[in-house]
Amino acid sequence: MEATLEVKPRTISVEDAARELGIGRQLAYQLARSGELPGVMRLGHRFVVVRERFDAAVPATKDAA
């Protein structure tokens, strides 16, 4: 039997980061524009959040279910 690996995407959306932080979408985009959202990166007109940097900067607040 093979072990399965959970593969997480390398980036997440600003909306997903907001959900994890428990903040609103508008505040998350304000933080992204100002560079205060951990791991934020701009790709053209789009913001993405680098999962590894985000996880390193934001301690886990909920247990994995």
N, C-alpha and C positions, 0 to 999 in steps of 0.2 A: 504494500500500500504506500502510495506516495504522499508526502507531506505537502499541503497546499500553502502557498505563500500569499499573503495579503499584499497586493500591490496598490499603494496609494498614489494618486496623481501628484506630480511634482509641484503643480500650482493649484490654487483654489481661487474662486471668485471673491471679490470684495464682499459680496452678499453672504457667502459662506463664512468668511472670516468674521463678519458682523454677528452672525448667528452664534458662532463659537464664543465670541466676546460678550454676547448679551447686549449689544448696542443696536441702534437703528441703522438702516441702510444709508440714510442721508449723512449721519455722523461718520460712518465708516468711509464714505467717499470724501468727506471733508478732511479726515485724517490721512487718507491716501494722497490727496492733492498736496497736503502740507508735508508729506513724508514722515508723518508720525505713526502710521500704521505699520507694524513690524512686518518686514519682508516684502513690502509693496514694490512693484516694478511696473513701469509703463511700457506698453508695447503698442506703438502708434497712438491711437486715441483710447486704447483700452488699458485698464489697470488689472494686474493679476498679483496674487500674493504667493510668494515662494514658500511652500509648505515647510521645508526644513528650517528656514529662518524664522517663520512665524511660530512654529512649535518650540524653537529654542528660546524665543523671547517671551512667550506666553505660557506660563505653567498650566498644566492640565488641571481643570477645575472639576471635572466629573469623571467618575469611574467608567471604564469601558464596559459596555453591557454585553 
